[in-house]
Amino acid sequence: MDDLRHAVHGLRAPFTCGGTLVPEQPVTLSFPDNTEIAVLRGKDTFEQERLLRPLVDRCPAAAFGMGRKTRYDRTVRDALQIEAEGGAFSVLHFDPAVAGILEQIRRELVPHVPDELTAELYNLNIYTTGGHFVPHKDTPRGSDMLGTLVVCLPAQFSNGALVVKHRGVFQTYDWGDAIRQQAEPTRIHWAAFFGDVDHQIERVWGGLRVTLTYLIRRGAANIGRSVVSGRGREALNTLVRQKLRALLDDRRFLVRGGMLAFPCSHLYHQDARFQRKQRPLSRQTVSSLKGRDHVVAAAAMAEGLEVTLYPYMIETCADGTWQLDHFPTPREQAALGDQMDPWELEDALPVRASAESAGDFDLVWVDPPPHFNGQPTMYPEIAEGRAQPVDPDLANVTARRRTSEACQDMRTSLRSFSNPATKNMNTTYGGPQGRRLSTARWDVLQTT
C-alpha cells in the first residue's frame, strides 16, 4: 500500500502554468465610445500612473463574491475593475488562442483533453498603490469552466506578485520585477490555474498593476472524449499502474474483496451531473477530472476497476460523517438549517449510511480521509467580515514548495468529499475477488 501511495504522491500534475510573449503591436483596450488606450510601459511607476490615468478614471471599485452575495471591502480586495460583460470593452492585438496560450495550457494542465480550450474575456483589473486581494478561490461560472487565465499587461508596478497555492505547493509570478527588467516595452506575461486553486495578489507598493482575466472553458467537443497523452500517458502507464497491478496480484490483499479510496486533489463544480445517483465513471466522463485525480482514476480503470465519485459530509460539533447518494440538489440544500439534529439531517439529504468518521465505511484509504471542515478560502476570517492581512503560509514565500498543508480553522458547518460508492461485491465489475477502487475528495457544498 505504501508503494502505491508514494507512486501517487510522485505524480507530476501541475495546477498552474505560465509564460510570456511579445505581441506584434501593443495590447490595446477599446471602449464603446471609440476610445482606445494602449498599455505601454512607462519609464517608472510615476510616469506609468500619468500615462494610464484615462484608463484608471474609467474603472469603478472591484467587488468580490461571498456565497451568493457581492461585497465591497477594501480590507479584502482593494482594486479597480471593468467587467467585459455587455461589450463594456474589448481587447485589440491580442487573442490567447491565436497566441498559442490556450494550447500550452491544455498541454500543461489537461493533456488528457484532446480538443481545443476556449477563453472568455471576463474583466480588466487595476491595482493601484496599496491594492491587494487576499487569498481566495474564483467563483465557478458554469460546469464547463476549467480555470482562470490572467494576462499581465506591461505597465510598471512594484511588488503585487500573484501567489498561487495548492495542497501546500506555491508558485509565485513576480511580473512587476519582470516588466521592469525586460527589454521589450510591449512584452506581456500570463498565468493560468485551475478554478479551485487558492491565489492572492500581494500588496502593490507603487505604479499600476493592469491585468486581463479570462475564463478558461472546455470546448463543446471535449464532452464525452478523453485521452491520456504525452507526460500524462507516461505517468499512467508506469508507476501508478504498476503498483495497482502489484496489489491486485497479491492474494493476501483484500482477500474477500473491498474498495480502495483516494482523496481527490481538486474541487469540482456541483452541477446537475453530481446531483443524481452516481454511476461508475466511463472513459468519457473521467475526462471531467483534473490533474492527479484523472491519472489515478484512469490508471484504475485501465486495470479493470470501477471508479465512482460519491459525496461524504461531515460536521464539526459531533464529528458525524454521512455517505450520500449524490451531492445535495438546490431543494435539498434549502432544507438545511444552521443547526440540525442528526435525524433531521438524514431526513433532508440523500443519506446512504452514517458513521462517526469517514474511516468507518469499510474503505481502505490509500491516503487518510480529511477529518475536518474548512472554508473554500485560506482566510476563514473573511466569512465573519474580518480580513487577516497575511496568510501564515504565504507570509514568507522564500520556501516555494511545502511538503504538507497546514490545517485551516474550520468555520463552516457542512462540507463534503466525493468517494466512489460501495456495491455488492458479487456484482462488482473488474479486479480479482471483485475488488473495486474508489476515489475520494472533500468538496464544498456552497462555492464562493
C-alpha positions in Angstrom: 0.0 0.0 0.0 2.9 2.4 0.8 4.3 1.8 -2.7 1.0 2.9 -4.3 0.7 5.9 -2.0 4.2 7.0 -2.9 3.6 6.5 -6.6 0.5 8.7 -6.5 2.3 11.4 -4.5 5.1 11.3 -7.1 2.8 12.2 -10.0 3.7 15.4 -11.7 0.2 17.0 -12.0 0.6 20.8 -12.3 -2.1 23.1 -11.1 -0.7 26.2 -12.8 1.4 27.2 -15.7 2.6 30.5 -17.2 4.6 32.2 -19.9 5.4 35.4 -21.7 5.3 36.7 -25.3 5.8 39.8 -27.3 2.8 40.8 -29.4 3.3 42.4 -32.8 1.5 45.5 -31.7 0.9 46.9 -28.2 -2.2 45.4 -26.5 -4.9 48.0 -26.7 -8.2 48.4 -24.8 -11.1 49.6 -26.9 -14.3 51.1 -25.5 -17.8 51.6 -26.9 -17.2 55.4 -27.2 -14.4 54.7 -29.7 -11.7 55.4 -27.1 -8.6 53.2 -27.5 -6.0 53.0 -24.8 -2.7 51.2 -25.5 -1.0 49.8 -22.4 2.7 50.6 -22.7 5.5 50.5 -20.2 6.4 53.9 -18.7 9.9 54.8 -17.7 9.0 54.4 -14.0 6.0 53.9 -11.7 5.2 57.6 -11.5 5.2 58.0 -15.3 3.1 54.9 -15.6 0.3 56.4 -13.4 0.3 59.5 -15.5 0.1 57.6 -18.8 -2.8 55.4 -17.7 -4.8 58.0 -15.8 -7.5 58.0 -18.5 -7.9 54.2 -18.0 -7.9 54.4 -14.2 -10.7 57.1 -14.3 -12.9 54.6 -16.2 -12.7 51.9 -13.6 -15.1 51.5 -10.6 -14.1 49.8 -7.4 -13.8 46.0 -7.6 -16.2 43.7 -5.7 -15.7 40.1 -4.6 -18.1 37.2 -4.3 -19.1 35.6 -1.0 -21.5 32.8 -1.5 -24.4 34.3 -3.4 -23.6 37.9 -2.3 -21.4 40.5 -3.9 -19.4 42.6 -1.4 -17.1 45.6 -1.3 -14.5 45.6 1.4 -11.1 47.2 0.8 -9.5 45.1 3.6 -10.3 42.0 1.5 -9.9 43.4 -2.0 -8.6 46.8 -3.0 -8.7 47.2 -6.7 -10.5 48.7 -9.7 -12.3 46.7 -12.3 -14.3 46.8 -15.5 -16.3 43.7 -16.4 -16.4 42.7 -20.1 -20.0 41.7 -20.0 -22.2 43.5 -22.4 -19.3 44.7 -24.5 -18.0 47.2 -21.9 -14.6 46.9 -23.5 -12.7 44.7 -26.0 -9.0 43.8 -26.5 -7.1 44.6 -29.7 -3.9 43.0 -30.9 -4.1 40.0 -28.5 -6.0 36.7 -28.6 -5.0 33.9 -26.3 -6.0 31.2 -28.8 -4.1 32.8 -31.7 -1.1 33.4 -29.5 -0.9 29.7 -28.7 -1.5 30.2 -24.9 -4.6 28.0 -24.8 -2.8 25.1 -26.4 0.0 25.4 -24.0 -2.4 25.4 -21.1 -4.1 22.3 -22.5 -0.7 20.5 -22.8 0.4 21.5 -19.3 -2.8 21.2 -17.2 -5.2 18.8 -19.1 -3.2 16.7 -21.5 -6.0 14.1 -21.5 -8.4 16.6 -23.1 -7.9 16.2 -26.9 -9.7 19.3 -28.2 -9.1 23.0 -28.0 -9.9 25.0 -24.9 -11.7 28.3 -25.2 -11.2 31.6 -23.4 -13.9 34.1 -22.5 -12.8 37.7 -21.7 -14.1 38.3 -18.2 -12.7 41.6 -16.8 -10.0 44.2 -16.6 -8.3 44.7 -13.2 -6.2 47.5 -12.0 -4.3 47.5 -8.7 -3.0 50.9 -7.7 -0.7 51.7 -4.8 -1.8 49.7 -1.8 -4.0 47.5 -3.9 -4.2 43.8 -3.0 -6.5 40.7 -2.9 -6.4 38.3 0.0 -6.2 34.5 -0.8 -9.4 33.2 -2.4 -10.8 30.8 -4.9 -12.6 32.0 -8.0 -16.3 31.7 -8.2 -17.3 28.8 -10.5 -19.1 30.1 -13.6 -20.6 27.1 -15.3 -19.8 23.4 -15.4 -17.5 23.8 -18.4 -15.2 26.2 -16.6 -11.8 24.7 -16.2 -9.9 27.6 -14.7 -8.6 31.2 -15.0 -6.1 32.9 -17.3 -4.6 36.1 -16.0 -2.7 38.3 -18.6 -0.5 41.0 -17.1 -0.1 44.0 -19.4 3.3 45.8 -19.5 2.5 48.6 -17.0 5.2 49.4 -14.4 4.4 48.4 -10.8 6.4 47.2 -7.8 5.6 44.1 -5.6 2.0 42.9 -6.3 3.0 39.3 -7.1 0.4 36.7 -7.9 0.9 33.8 -5.5 -0.9 30.5 -6.3 -1.1 27.7 -3.7 -2.5 24.2 -3.9 -2.0 21.4 -1.4 1.0 23.1 0.2 2.8 23.9 -3.0 3.4 27.6 -4.0 4.0 29.2 -7.4 4.8 32.9 -7.4 4.5 35.1 -10.5 6.5 38.3 -9.9 5.6 40.2 -13.0 6.4 43.7 -11.7 10.1 42.8 -11.5 10.0 41.1 -14.9 8.3 44.1 -16.6 10.9 46.5 -15.1 13.8 44.5 -16.4 12.5 43.4 -19.8 14.0 44.8 -23.0 10.7 44.9 -24.9 8.3 47.5 -23.7 5.2 45.6 -25.1 6.0 42.2 -23.6 3.2 40.6 -21.7 3.1 37.9 -19.1 0.4 35.3 -18.2 -0.5 32.6 -15.8 -3.3 30.0 -15.8 -4.6 27.9 -12.9 -7.4 25.6 -12.1 -10.5 27.3 -10.7 -10.3 25.6 -7.3 -6.8 26.8 -6.5 -6.1 29.4 -3.8 -4.4 32.5 -5.0 -3.7 36.0 -3.8 -2.4 39.4 -5.1 0.2 40.8 -2.8 0.1 44.5 -1.9 1.2 46.8 -4.7 3.8 49.3 -3.5 3.6 51.7 -6.4 2.6 52.0 -10.1 -0.3 50.3 -11.8 -0.8 46.5 -12.0 -3.0 46.1 -15.0 -4.3 42.6 -15.9 -6.9 40.9 -18.1 -8.8 37.9 -16.8 -10.2 35.2 -19.0 -12.4 32.2 -18.1 -10.9 29.0 -19.5 -13.6 26.7 -20.7 -13.7 23.2 -22.1 -14.8 23.3 -25.8 -18.1 21.6 -26.6 -16.2 18.9 -28.5 -14.4 17.9 -25.3 -17.6 16.5 -23.8 -17.5 12.7 -24.0 -13.9 12.4 -25.1 -10.8 11.6 -23.1 -7.2 10.7 -23.9 -4.0 10.5 -21.9 -1.1 11.8 -23.9 2.5 12.9 -23.5 3.5 13.2 -19.9 0.1 12.0 -18.6 0.3 8.7 -20.6 3.8 8.1 -19.4 2.8 8.5 -15.8 -0.3 6.4 -16.3 1.5 3.5 -18.0 4.3 3.3 -15.5 4.5 3.6 -11.7 0.9 4.1 -10.6 -0.5 1.4 -12.8 2.4 -1.0 -11.8 1.7 -0.5 -8.1 -2.0 -1.1 -8.6 -1.4 -4.2 -10.5 1.0 -5.4 -7.9 -1.7 -5.0 -5.2 -4.3 -6.8 -7.3 -1.9 -9.7 -8.0 -1.2 -10.1 -4.3 -3.5 -12.8 -3.0 -3.2 -11.5 0.5 -4.6 -8.1 -0.4 -8.4 -7.8 0.2 -8.9 -11.5 0.1 -12.7 -11.0 0.4 -12.9 -8.0 -1.9 -13.2 -4.4 -0.9 -12.5 -0.8 -2.0 -9.6 1.5 -2.1 -10.2 5.2 -1.5 -8.2 8.2 -2.6 -8.9 11.7 -1.5 -9.1 13.8 -4.7 -6.8 16.7 -5.2 -9.3 19.1 -6.7 -12.8 20.6 -6.2 -15.4 20.1 -8.8 -18.4 22.3 -9.8 -21.5 20.8 -8.2 -23.8 20.9 -11.2 -26.7 18.6 -12.1 -24.3 15.8 -13.1 -23.4 15.3 -9.5 -26.9 15.9 -8.1 -28.2 12.5 -9.1 -27.2 9.0 -8.0 -23.6 8.4 -9.2 -22.6 5.7 -11.6 -19.1 4.4 -12.3 -17.0 6.7 -14.4 -16.7 5.8 -18.1 -13.9 6.6 -20.5 -15.9 9.6 -21.5 -16.9 11.0 -18.1 -13.5 10.5 -16.5 -12.2 13.4 -18.6 -14.0 15.8 -16.2 -11.4 15.0 -13.5 -8.3 17.2 -13.2 -4.6 16.6 -12.6 -3.7 13.8 -10.3 -7.4 12.8 -9.9 -7.6 11.9 -13.6 -4.4 10.0 -13.7 -5.3 7.8 -10.7 -8.8 7.2 -12.0 -7.7 6.4 -15.5 -5.0 4.0 -14.2 -7.5 2.2 -12.1 -9.9 1.9 -15.0 -7.1 0.6 -17.2 -6.7 -2.3 -14.6 -10.3 -3.2 -14.9 -11.5 -1.5 -11.7 -14.7 0.6 -11.4 -14.3 4.2 -10.2 -17.3 6.1 -8.9 -17.5 9.5 -7.2 -19.7 9.7 -4.1 -20.1 12.6 -1.7 -19.4 12.4 2.0 -20.4 15.1 4.5 -19.2 15.9 8.0 -19.8 18.4 10.7 -17.6 19.5 13.5 -19.8 19.6 16.5 -20.5 15.9 16.9 -17.9 14.6 14.5 -20.5 12.8 12.4 -20.0 11.6 8.9 -22.6 10.8 6.3 -22.3 9.0 3.0 -24.6 10.4 0.4 -26.1 9.1 -2.8 -25.4 12.4 -4.6 -24.5 16.0 -4.0 -27.5 17.8 -2.5 -29.8 19.4 -5.0 -30.7 23.1 -4.5 -34.0 21.9 -3.0 -32.2 19.6 -0.6 -29.7 22.4 0.3 -32.6 24.8 1.0 -33.9 22.3 3.7 -30.6 22.6 5.7 -30.6 24.9 8.7 -27.7 26.4 10.6 -28.3 23.9 13.4 -29.9 20.5 12.8 -30.2 17.2 14.7 -28.7 14.2 13.0 -32.1 12.7 12.3 -33.3 15.9 10.7 -30.2 15.9 8.5 -30.8 12.4 7.4 -34.4 13.2 6.5 -33.3 16.2 4.5 -30.5 14.7 2.5 -30.0 11.5 0.4 -28.1 9.6 3.1 -26.8 6.1 2.3 -25.0 5.5 5.6 -23.6 7.3 8.6 -20.7 6.8 11.0 -18.5 8.6 13.4 -15.8 9.1 10.9 -15.0 8.7 7.2 -12.8 5.7 8.1 -15.8 3.7 9.3 -17.3 2.9 5.8 -15.4 -0.3 5.1 -12.9 1.6 2.8 -9.2 1.1 2.6 -7.8 4.6 2.3 -4.6 4.9 0.4 -4.3 8.4 1.7 -6.1 9.3 5.0 -9.5 10.9 4.6 -9.8 14.6 5.6 -11.1 14.9 9.2 -12.2 18.5 9.4 -14.4 21.1 8.0 -12.9 24.0 6.1 -13.6 27.2 4.2 -13.0 27.2 0.4 -10.5 30.0 1.1 -7.4 30.3 3.1 -9.0 33.1 5.1 -11.8 31.8 7.3 -12.0 35.3 8.9 -13.5 36.7 5.7 -16.7 34.8 6.4 -17.0 36.8 9.6 -16.3 40.1 8.0 -12.7 40.2 9.3 -9.8 40.2 6.9 -6.5 38.7 8.1 -3.8 40.7 6.3 -1.3 37.9 5.9 -1.7 34.2 5.4 0.8 32.5 7.8 1.6 30.1 4.9 2.2 32.9 2.5 3.9 35.4 4.8 7.3 34.2 3.7 7.3 32.5 0.3 11.1 32.1 0.1 10.3 28.4 0.5 8.2 27.9 -2.6 7.4 24.2 -2.0 5.9 22.8 1.1 5.6 19.2 2.0 2.3 19.5 3.9 -0.6 21.9 4.0 -1.4 23.5 7.3 -4.8 22.6 8.7 -7.3 25.5 8.4 -9.5 26.9 11.0 -12.9 25.4 10.2 -15.9 27.7 10.3 -18.5 26.2 8.0 -20.9 23.6 9.3 -21.1 21.3 6.3 -18.6 20.0 3.7 -18.5 17.0 1.5 -16.0 15.0 -0.4 -16.5 12.7 -3.3 -15.9 9.0 -2.8 -16.9 6.1 -5.0 -19.8 4.2 -3.6 -19.9 0.6 -2.5 -21.8 -2.1 -4.3 -22.5 -5.7 -3.7 -19.1 -7.3 -4.2 -20.8 -10.2 -6.1 -21.8 -7.8 -8.8 -18.7 -5.6 -9.0 -17.0 -5.3 -12.3 -13.3 -6.0 -12.7 -10.5 -6.9 -10.4 -9.6 -10.1 -8.5 -12.1 -11.1 -5.9 -14.4 -8.3 -7.1 -12.2 -5.6 -5.7 -13.0 -2.0 -6.6 -11.1 1.2 -6.5 -12.8 4.4 -5.2 -11.6 8.0 -5.3 -12.5 10.5 -2.7 -12.4 14.2 -2.3 -13.6 16.9 0.1 -15.8 19.3 -1.8 -17.7 22.5 -0.9 -21.5 22.4 -0.9 -21.7 26.1 -1.4 -18.9 27.6 -3.6 -17.8 31.2 -3.4 
